[in-house]
């Protein structure tokens, strides 16, 4: 209910460039199952009948505007990490790494490294090059 007014406002603003189609999850069970929607609200973005983006959970207007702008520009449709999310991932990952080192538990240390990497992966040029190879094939 919180996101509906935001999305309706943006739908009017971007009306001639982005088609906005709200779906009531209670009334359209088959659509929810077809697109494997597990959380409400979920915003799906399509270009040329192909899903190009998905955001689950309530977002503020600025984050939804980022999605709409990306759709209009024809670019990649995804939300950047917030500072809080990035800090949380880095901090908890580093904590796990320290616990893994101090207890000689390499599994905990490796998992901590993975969690920490999830806080910076979007800025890593090596990661971008590797994922770019997979996107082209």
N, C-alpha and C positions, 0 to 999 in steps of 0.2 A: 504493500500500500504506500510505502514511503517513496518508492521509485516511480510509481505510475505518473504523478504530476510532473516530475522531472522529464521523463521520457516523452510525455505528451507535449510538453513545451518544446523540447528539442525536435520532435516530429514536425511541429508547425514551422519551426525555424528552418529546418532542412527539408521541408516537404517536397520541394521541386527536385531535390537531388538524392534523397534517401527515402525509400519506401518503408514505412513503419507499420508492422502488422502485429498488434497485441494478441496473445492467445491466453484464454482462461484455462489454467491447468486442470481445474475441476471438470470442465465441460469438454475438453479435447484430450482425453487420455491417450488416444492412438497417436497423436502428434508428439506428445511427451515421450511415449515409448519409442517411437520411430527415431527421434533425435537424441535419445538417451539423456533426457534431462533429469538430474537427480536432486537439484536444489532450486528453490524459488527465491528470488527472481533469477532467471537466466536469460541473457540477451544473446541471441545467435545472429551472426552477420553472414550474409550470403552475397556472393558476386558470381554472376553467370551460372546460377543454380548450384553453386558449390560453396560449402561452408568455409569461410575464411577467418572466422573468429568466434569466440565464445567467452562470455564473462558470467560467472555465477556469483551471486551475492549482491547485496545492495551497495551501490557506489554513489559518490556525490556527483553533482552536476558537471564539475570540471572533468572528472574521469569519463563520464558518458560522452561529454563533448569531444574528448580525445578520440573516442571510438568513431563517432560520427564524422569527425574531420578526416580520419584515416580512410573511412569508406569513400568519402567524397574525393579524396586525393588519389584513390586507387592503390594506396600503399599497403603495407603490412598492418593488419588490424590486431593490436594487442596492447594491453595496458602496461606501462612501466611499473616496476616495483616502487612502493612508497618508501620514504626514508625509514619509517617505523618497521616495515617488513624487512627491509635490507638489514637494518641494525639488529633486529631480532634473530634473523638467520645467521648473521655473522657471529653475534654474541653467543648464541646457544651452540653453534658449531664449534667455536673455539673452546668453549667450556667442555664439550665432549672430548675434543682433542686433548686438552689438559688432563682430564680424568683418565682417558685411555693411556696417556704416557705415564702418569703417576701410578697406575695400577698394572702396568705392563699388559694391558688388554688391547691388542691391535685392532680388534673388531670395533670397539667403541671409538678408538682413534680415527679409523677409516670412515666410520659413519659420521663422526664429527666433521671430518674434512669435506665430506659430501654435502652436509648441511651448510657448512660455511661457504662452499662453492656456490650453492644455490642463492646466496646473497649477492654474488658478483658475476654470475655466469653471463648476464646480459651485457656486461661491459668487457668481457674477455674476447680479444681478437682471435685467439686460437679456437675457442668454442664457436664463434661466429663463422669462421672459415670451415670448420667441420660440419656444422649444421647446414651451411650453404651448399656443401657438396651433396648432402642428402636431399635437399629441397630440389636441386636441379635434376636428380635422377628419378 
